[in-house]
Amino acid sequence: MASYRIHRLNETQRRQFRWAPHTGGATEVKPRDYQDGGSLEAPGEYAAWAALRGSDRALAVGDLLEKEDGALLICKYVGFEEARWVLSETANG
């Protein structure tokens, strides 16, 4: 069984995410827009979604599942798609 770390999208960003057009490819996400949502074990991402559905921990559109190998999956209306962290570049000088 796989272990997943849950990242919850902040509510202000969730409203923007819900109305953004669907794009192809990996979704770029910023760590500052997410809060720790705990973890769970499930055979796959859809099993994780189903296990939490109907509970106070249900996954919502924009939330992330992080696999043990660090791969990110974002919950969208169409299912789960690849995501990746975008780290801001710090100015040198």
C-alpha angles and dihedrals in degrees: 000000000000125000119225130193112213122221115192118211114233112252096242091056092042091064090053092045093051092057098040116107118258111260132193125238128031116337113233113225133183120228091221089064093061139069128203111268100182125246143272142187122239138149091248144346095273090050088051090051091049093047091055097038113115093017131102086256096056115147114249132199108286096027118125135223114204116203123217090260091055096256113145128219121190122209110235134167089262095050131268122337135178118277135179135199117253111207116200115241113240118226114250118221 
